[in-house]
């Protein structure tokens, strides 16, 4: 209704007292109790985003806001915040998708934590300037596409229990990938991990947890990984695959700096740990495969 009126005076009335001082400070109109706050935040963002051009308060806010740490129920209006560089959506439990983010050409950092209803994050691939992406405890997330994120340098994903496949390809700036599973949280059954043509990748950290798997008095942590593909990773030097279980398919090729593949800690005689499809080629510095 407010958008249809397109009256700057009405927008100014609702936005009176809203400030941005490095963080967005709402007025009493957009301040409420805990359960209502995500909807009030979304309403505030919408009023700022869709205000007419002669609404001075909204225009100034849109120009000033480059950092947002906010709980939202939807993200569509964020497309109007052209100067946004950092976005933290921790605790946005009603958020189901990230519509609008692909329009943010200056967005460099995204942090998604405890977004329980988030199912798809494919909009992120339109964020051409994105440098860091951190996703944690997004239990409903099933799809993450990042092929358009050519500036991405750091990727961290933790405890996204519905994400069973992750494929990263031709992200030329990506130098760090960290996937982790926290003990005492629901098991993350990542089954397929494919990393291809990542010429800057230096750090690959993959830590998970097992169902109390015990061998020789030592407890190991594994992601429930079945298929691992590493191809054309030019600067990666070492890959520790001792965390992987059951890892029935292992393909590693065209990784000229890799000099060790560690798998000595696995109980390889157990049929559940056998790599039945092993393909390794063009690893000129490889010293051993245990």
Secondary structure as UniProt FT lines:
FT   HELIX           2..5
FT   HELIX           8..15
FT   TURN            16..17
FT   STRAND          19..20
FT   STRAND          24..25
FT   HELIX           28..30
FT   HELIX           34..50
FT   TURN            53..54
FT   HELIX           56..64
FT   STRAND          67..69
FT   HELIX           76..80
FT   TURN            82..83
FT   STRAND          86..88
FT   TURN            90..91
FT   TURN            93..94
FT   TURN            99..100
FT   HELIX           101..103
FT   TURN            105..106
FT   STRAND          109..113
FT   TURN            116..117
FT   HELIX           122..126
FT   TURN            128..129
FT   STRAND          132..136
FT   TURN            139..140
FT   TURN            147..148
FT   TURN            150..151
FT   STRAND          154..158
FT   TURN            161..162
FT   STRAND          165..169
FT   TURN            172..173
FT   STRAND          176..180
FT   TURN            183..184
FT   STRAND          192..196
FT   TURN            199..200
FT   STRAND          203..207
FT   STRAND          214..215
FT   TURN            216..217
FT   STRAND          218..219
FT   STRAND          227..231
FT   STRAND          238..240
FT   TURN            242..243
FT   STRAND          249..253
FT   TURN            256..257
FT   STRAND          260..262
FT   TURN            264..265
FT   TURN            268..269
FT   HELIX           271..273
FT   STRAND          277..281
FT   TURN            284..285
//
